[in-house]
Amino acid sequence: MSSLVSVTKEDWTFRDISTKEYTHGFHQYPARMHPEIAKRLIQKYIRKSSDIVFDPFMGSGGVLVESMLHGNNSVGIDLNPFAVLLTKVKTTPLDAAKLETTFNQIILDSKKDKKNKIEYDNAPNFLPKKPKEKSLKFWYQDDALRDLQILKNHVFLIKDEKTRDFFKICFSLATRKVSFQKNSIYKIYRMKPDKRKLFKPNVLDEFSKICKNNIKNMNEFSNTLGINYSKATPILGNTFAAPELLDGKKPTLVVTSPPYGDHGTTVAYGQFSRHPGMWLELEDSDELFAVDTNGLGGQKKKSIEDLNSETLDKTLKKIKEKDLQVPKEKTHANRTADVYSFFYDLDKCFDKISQVLKPKQSHCCFVVANRTVRREKIPTDVICVELAKKYGFKHVDTIYRTIANKAMSLKNAPENIVNFSGNTMTKESIVIWEY
């Protein structure tokens, strides 16, 4: 199988539709699925109000938000504790008037502290092996750092946990917006010296802007849901353990976008989440630091087994031929193992997902992109169809769409060859199965 043909004529680009309605835009997050994709798939395949939607690679929780808006309970799994907190906040309706009152108090108390020149020492040390002050100055101006620590103090003093978590997410985004970090991409890169020199962020203004926007969107979300709303359950864990984590729940629809499998070169979920997670003092710090290592393909397999995918076999063979041309001492010398390890883990996930779905009543929808390794295009959509077949998934359609909004460089240089860059992913495939 070398290509898939869609039977649908619908437009799935959603170029003119916002990705930040309701709680979707609360915080930046890498490679978010367009909410309209989840919305349309849920509308298309959910039959009853009792049906459960499952996202095994939950990310920032967009699928769970759309499930609530549709009136269905949902479950999501992610091994990133920051993603779990963000999803929890996005799927917890709160009273906007009470949020407004709390926000005003935070700003009032923070301004008092500034006026009285009160300082706090609650910033994280991003590089424990180096002096804390040095690592913080690398990312923040002195004034910005002082104001962030004042804000953090008052956010963490909020007694109600749900309200505190809401403002933690607002604060987290502020820590990113006022840092020297480049906000146009999700890997951790610092602004160039000339831009740093001109960068004069106002922390309280930035935090205020974020809070006001999120309170407004929370108000729209809560009002739309009403009083009797469905439940979203975000779970910290690995999809390898889905049957245990779902604890008897039987979804009839999977809507998900698995990681691309290129944490080290393009979409670094763990790298993106590390700084905000440290600012927020997330309890699951070990999991936070191991997101990319524990993700799909994060642990390289020592041997290659047959996964029953002819397309994968052919792809691995081409990449291996190019691997042989790369010196062994290079960091990414064995890209064949990287690609195989990703699909080995993904194959295991198909097995686990099949164990929790209701047989003969379910659909499974994967949004994937065909990345390039060693200048070889990997047909992830085709490989997924071949892998899933042995677990009882019947392929019914693959829809192709252009990614209209990307927070990722259009070109990258994963092989670190001077003047030699490649294109990043600009198209997606929505692969749909019956189960």
Secondary structure, 3 states (H helix, E strand, C coil): CCCCCCCCCCCCCCCCCCCCCCCCCCCCCCCCCCHHHHHHHHHHHCCCCCCCEEECCCCCCHHHHHHHHHCCCEEEEECCHHHHHHHHHHCCCCCHHHHHHHHHHHHHHHHHHHHCCCCCCCCCCCCCCCCHHHHHHHHCCHHHHHHHHHHHHHHHCCCCHHHHHHHHHHHHHHHHHCCCECCCCCCCCECCHHHHHHCCCCHHHHHHHHHHHHHHHHHHHHHHHCCCCCCEEEEECCHHHHHHHHCCCCCCEEEECCCCCCCCCCCCHHHHHHHHHHHCCCCCHHHHHCHHHHCCCCCCCCCCCCCCCHHHHHHHHHHHHHHCCCCCCCCCCCHHHHHHHHHHHHHHHHHHHHHHCCCCCCEEEEEECCCEECCEECCHHHHHHHHHHCCCCEEEEEEEEECCCCCCCCEECCCCCCCCCEECCCEEEEEEEEC
